[in-house]
Amino acid sequence: MRPWNTGNPDRDWTAYFIPGSDDVLRNRVGVTSAAALSVAETDLSEARLLELGDKPELVAARGYDLAHLFAIHAQLSKTSHQSRPGRKRASRWAAAGGTMC
């Protein structure tokens, strides 16, 4: 079980972050500072965006519906994010009826 799948929205939200941090998301690049993560996410997302421009078939058919937007998000962030890119996540907003991807 992933630490963000407990069923408790507050606990799930906190689990997205590196333990002991309240501003650095768990990530695949191994950085532990918000500034380093920002640089890494920007560089990796730009590379994925160029790849997506060359191969739009990497994501769902262009419908610009929620499934399509999730597919784009998954493609852009799959290299950097450790949690579930391109899927709905538990959040404090979800507990209040909102959605975050």
C-alpha positions as a printed Julia matrix, in Angstrom:
101×3 Matrix{Float64}:
   0.0    0.0     0.0
   1.26   3.46   -0.88
   1.44   5.83    2.1
  -1.12   8.13    0.44
  -3.85   5.47    0.26
  -4.93   5.27    3.9
  -8.48   6.5     3.44
  -7.84   9.45    5.77
  -7.68  12.62    3.6
  -5.43  14.6     5.96
  -3.02  11.7     6.43
  -3.07  10.91    2.72
  -2.28  14.53    1.84
   0.67  14.65    4.24
   2.04  11.39    2.81
   2.61  13.02   -0.61
   5.5   14.95    0.95
   8.96  13.72    1.91
   8.8   12.77    5.6
   9.79  15.75    7.71
   9.03  18.2     4.91
   5.88  20.19    4.31
   6.85  21.59    0.92
   8.78  18.92   -1.02
   6.78  16.23   -2.78
   8.1   12.69   -2.92
   9.89  12.45   -6.23
  11.8   10.09   -8.51
  14.82  12.32   -8.98
  15.91  12.14   -5.34
  15.95  15.84   -4.56
  15.02  17.01   -1.09
  14.69  20.77   -1.46
  11.79  22.67   -2.99
  14.14  24.74   -5.17
  15.91  21.67   -6.6
  12.57  19.94   -7.2
  11.25  22.98   -9.05
  14.27  23.0   -11.39
  14.08  19.24  -11.97
  10.32  19.31  -12.62
  10.72  22.17  -15.09
  13.52  20.48  -17.02
  11.84  17.07  -17.09
   8.4   18.47  -17.96
   9.86  20.5   -20.82
  11.51  17.37  -22.23
   8.24  15.42  -21.92
   6.31  18.27  -23.56
   8.65  18.22  -26.56
   8.24  14.44  -26.75
   4.47  14.83  -26.59
   4.57  17.41  -29.39
   6.36  14.9   -31.61
   4.2   11.95  -30.53
   0.71  13.12  -29.51
  -0.44   9.51  -29.58
   1.36   9.03  -26.24
  -1.8   10.31  -24.55
  -5.5    9.63  -25.01
  -7.37  10.91  -28.05
  -7.78  14.68  -27.99
 -11.0   15.17  -26.16
  -9.81  17.67  -23.58
 -12.05  15.94  -21.09
 -10.87  14.85  -17.66
  -9.38  11.58  -18.96
  -7.38  13.45  -21.61
  -6.11  16.03  -19.11
  -5.09  13.24  -16.73
  -3.21  11.55  -19.57
  -1.35  14.78  -20.37
  -0.51  15.27  -16.69
   0.74  11.69  -16.42
   2.96  12.12  -19.48
   4.43  15.41  -18.3
   5.12  14.33  -14.73
   5.87  10.61  -14.95
   9.61  11.15  -14.71
   9.58  13.33  -11.62
   6.6   12.45   -9.44
   6.61   9.41   -7.22
   2.91   9.54   -6.45
   0.16   8.87   -8.96
   0.59  11.29  -11.86
  -2.46  11.62  -14.03
  -4.93  10.35  -11.43
  -7.2   11.89   -8.85
  -5.44  12.22   -5.53
  -6.6   12.34   -1.97
  -6.52  15.87   -0.67
  -8.03  18.11    1.92
 -10.1   19.57   -0.92
 -11.43  16.13   -1.84
 -12.77  15.73    1.69
 -14.76  18.91    1.07
 -16.04  17.59   -2.27
 -13.32  19.02   -4.55
 -10.9   17.27   -6.85
  -7.16  17.6    -7.4
  -5.12  15.84  -10.08
